[in-house]
Each structure stands twice: as structure tokens, then as C-alpha cells.
Amino acid sequence: MDSGKKEHITRRKFVKGVSCASVGIICFSSDCLAIREGKAEQDSDGREYLAAICGTFCGACPAYLAKHGDEEQKKIRLQTGNSSGQIKTIKGIPDPGWMDGLLCDGCLSGGQIAAHCRNCPMKLCAAKRKNVTRCSDCEELPCKIIMGFINTGLLHRAEYLPNLEKINKMGVQEWVKYEEESWRCPRCGFPLSWYDTECPRCGEPRSEKLFSLTEK
């Protein structure tokens, strides 16, 4: 083979190698940018970040649904409000607009977190403890911090301890799958918020598997 052809092949391989390297750098830069912009991290094994430190299922939080719903869901939420179907205010149920304007990727997402969750005492406490991701990992459960939140009377907070117990028994991944299924309309599958009394899309009453919103 003559020297001209060898030079041509070598140059072609060099250009191809540079192109591949450039693509790799661009992809790496895009990934870094996505993280800096606060996009939620997707766990390789599932959506474990939806299991909050306190035992809340973030997937039913109005702030999470406001950011992660599809266009139809967002439109319906804008029309009905964050908590659909409330007939009257009862003890333990917040004002329907309590989370208006808040956006969140989930407590342990590594992405955008609502300010009241970012500075949550339980989150700050877990961050200081070795081998503690959630309160379910802590030997001091139930502690004064979590009981202080539960005693505020909000109904979804009464779920903290039962949820943490289920997380320990079921494992985080299975618990998240169970909660994702539970927090959907029994008829049409529309994602429900903690305080929806009925489906914002079709009007079906919330599942009896969820905590009750009626006065006892």
C-alpha cells in the first residue's frame, strides 16, 4: 500500500476518533447541566426518591404533581385546584390552596425541593446521622421531632409511622410501587393528591385504601 493511502486512512481514523470524543464530552456536559438545573435523579432500581425521609409518599404531594403531571393533568389541576372536591374545612385538612405555586421533585430526588421540605428538621436530622436515609433507619424512632409533626394534626402526617413501618417490612421499592397504585383514581387512573376527596378528572370518590378525609 502506498504512503498516500496510509496517510488518508490514518487521518480518517483520527477524525472519527475526535468526533466520538466530542460527542462524549457533549453528552457528559449535558448530564452535568441537567444535574445543575435540578432535574430529578432517576434511581436505577425504581423511584425510591418518592419515599420521603418522614414516610410521606411524595408522589401524591401537590407540589410534586404540579411539576410532574402531563399537560392534561396540569390543566385539570389548574381548573380544580390542588385538592379537589373539598366540601367543607374539617380538622386535619389544610386550605385547598396551601401549596399553590410550589414545585418539587421529591424529598430525596436530588433535584428541586420545596423550601419547607428542604429545611425540614427530619431531613436535617437524617443528614447528620450515619447510615440513616429515612426515619425508618433510625433506632430512635419515634422521636420528639417526628412526633411534633404528627401532633400538628394534619391527616397526611398521621401516616408517617404506619408508612415507615411498611417501608421496613416491604422494602422501599415495593412500597413506592404500592403507593403509586393506591394514589390513583380507581376508575380512570388519574393521579390523586393527598386531600382529593374525588378524582379531579372523572369525579370518582377516592379509594378506601387511602386515609379517610371524613370526620369520625
DAPEDA-V940894 format. One line per field, one symbol per residue. ss: DSSP state (H for helix, E for strand, C for the rest). phi: phi as a letter, one per 20 degrees, with the letter a starting at -180 (. if undefined). burial: # if it has 9 or more other C-alpha atoms within 8 Angstrom, else .. A space follows every 50 residues. Layout:
BEGIN
ss=???
phi=???
burial=???
END
This chain:
BEGIN
ss=CCHHHHHHHHHHHHHHHHHHHHHHHHHHHHHHHHHHCCCCCCECCECHHH ECCCCCEHHHCHHHHHHHCCHHHHHHHHHHCCCCCCCCCCCCCCCCCCCC CCCCCCCCCCCCCCHHHHCCHHHHHHHHCCCCCCHHHCCCCCCHHHHHHH CCCCHHHHHHHHHHHHHHHHCHHHHHHHHHHHCECCCCCCECCCCCCECC CCCCECCCCCCCCCCC
phi=.ffffgfffffffffffffffffffffffffffffffnfffeffeqdffe efgeofeffdfgffffedfffffffffffdnfcenfebecgndfggefcg necbeogdfndfcggfefdfgffffffedfmcecgfeefefedfffffff ffnfffffegfgfffffffenfffffffffffecgfednffdegdfebff ednfgffffeffdefe
burial=.....#...........................##..###......#### #################.#...##.##..#######......#..#..#. .#############..##...###.##....#.###.........##.## ..#########.######.####.##..##.####....#.######### ...#.##.........
END
